[in-house]
Amino acid sequence: FTMFEIIVGLVAGTVIFFGATFLLAKREILIHEKIVAEEEESINEEDPVLPLEKKLRNTIYECQQNILACKKQITKICKDQLDLLKDVGKVSHIPVKDKPLYFEYYNPVSQKRHFYYERDLSKKIAPEILENTQMLALKYSKQIDLLSTQQELFEKLIHSHKENLDRLNGIKKHSSQSEKLKIHEEKISEMTQNTSLEEKAIYNELLIGGINDELEHQEECMRQYIALNEKYDNPFDEKIEEKYKIQIKEIIKQLEDEDVDK
């Protein structure tokens, strides 16, 4: 095989892997959604907390599966990068200031980083082959950067959903204690405490409503992300990649702004 054929093969393999990994993640999510839907049939619809809690947990699971899919793809692309670069020259694991760099390898999943310096490149490889190899290695790095941005989006969603779960757990604990207090208040007829409990119940209803509104906002952000994913379906067009990444960053900004407004 020529170097060109090897490079084309690596590109094609990466594109196929992208599709297969997301299909597998989607299948796992659909199975989980079916299980959750069956569980929700048994939930008491009069309790506003339980269905919302289930929805949050389900969304967290979906985000976790998407993070795993991103990490698998990053790992695969990094492996392809190393395969592409393995014969170009000596590898250094130490950053050297002012030493001309040919390529810096970084795997955000394993946190491994090493360097290929121009002075250490193989003299047996033609300059144009080294240039084309570097160009393709940089394309792989842009793919990794895009996947890392997608992973950041899912991590932000998980963080926000977990915060809301903590808020719901606070409501549940308070509600349990409130029921106990009501029983004893009836015995001693403390009307002032009844008023206090009613005010707290109204507050809890408002809090649940706020979490519902926030979840709707997050779901809208996910719908925007899915629409982008369908729109930008060419994984090796650099202009499209950059637009895609910028728009994902805008969605992340929407989520951050919503958290600030809590």
Residue pairs with C-beta under 8 A, 6 or more apart in sequence:
1 9
3 129
3 132
3 133
7 84
7 132
7 133
7 136
10 80
10 83
10 84
10 136
11 136
11 236
13 80
14 76
14 77
14 80
14 140
14 143
14 235
15 235
15 236
17 73
17 76
18 73
18 235
21 69
21 72
21 73
21 76
22 69
24 69
25 65
25 66
25 68
25 69
28 65
29 61
29 62
29 65
32 58
32 61
32 62
32 65
33 58
33 62
36 54
36 57
36 58
39 54
40 51
40 54
43 50
43 51
43 54
44 50
45 51
48 205
48 208
49 168
49 171
49 172
49 175
49 208
52 168
52 208
52 211
52 212
52 215
53 165
53 168
55 215
56 161
56 164
56 165
56 168
56 215
57 165
59 157
59 161
59 215
59 218
59 219
60 157
60 158
60 161
60 162
60 165
63 154
63 155
63 157
63 158
63 161
64 154
64 158
66 150
66 151
66 154
67 151
67 154
67 155
67 158
70 147
70 148
70 150
70 151
70 154
71 109
71 151
73 147
74 107
74 108
74 109
74 144
74 147
74 148
74 151
75 107
75 109
75 110
77 140
77 143
77 144
77 147
78 105
78 107
78 109
78 110
78 140
78 144
80 140
81 105
81 137
81 140
81 141
82 105
84 133
84 136
84 137
84 140
85 103
85 105
85 116
85 133
85 137
87 122
87 125
88 102
88 103
88 116
88 121
88 122
88 125
88 130
88 133
89 102
89 116
89 117
89 120
89 121
89 122
90 116
90 117
90 120
91 114
91 115
91 116
92 114
92 115
92 116
92 117
92 120
93 113
93 114
93 115
94 115
95 115
96 115
96 117
99 117
99 119
100 117
100 118
100 119
101 115
101 116
101 117
101 118
102 116
102 117
102 118
102 121
102 130
102 134
103 115
103 116
103 134
103 137
103 138
104 113
104 114
104 115
104 116
105 112
105 113
105 114
105 115
105 116
105 137
106 112
106 113
106 141
106 144
107 113
108 144
108 148
121 130
125 133
139 236
139 238
142 238
142 241
142 242
143 235
143 236
143 241
145 245
146 241
146 244
146 245
146 248
149 245
149 248
149 249
149 252
150 225
150 248
152 252
153 221
153 225
153 248
153 251
153 252
153 255
156 252
156 255
156 256
157 218
157 221
157 222
157 255
160 214
160 218
160 255
160 258
160 259
161 215
161 218
163 259
163 262
164 211
164 214
164 215
167 207
167 211
168 208
168 211
171 204
171 207
171 208
174 200
174 204
175 204
178 197
178 200
178 201
181 193
181 197
182 194
182 197
185 193
185 194
185 197
210 262
214 258
214 262
217 254
217 258
218 255
218 258
221 251
221 254
221 255
224 247
224 251
225 248
225 251
228 244
228 247
228 248
228 251
232 240
232 241
232 243
232 244
234 240
235 241
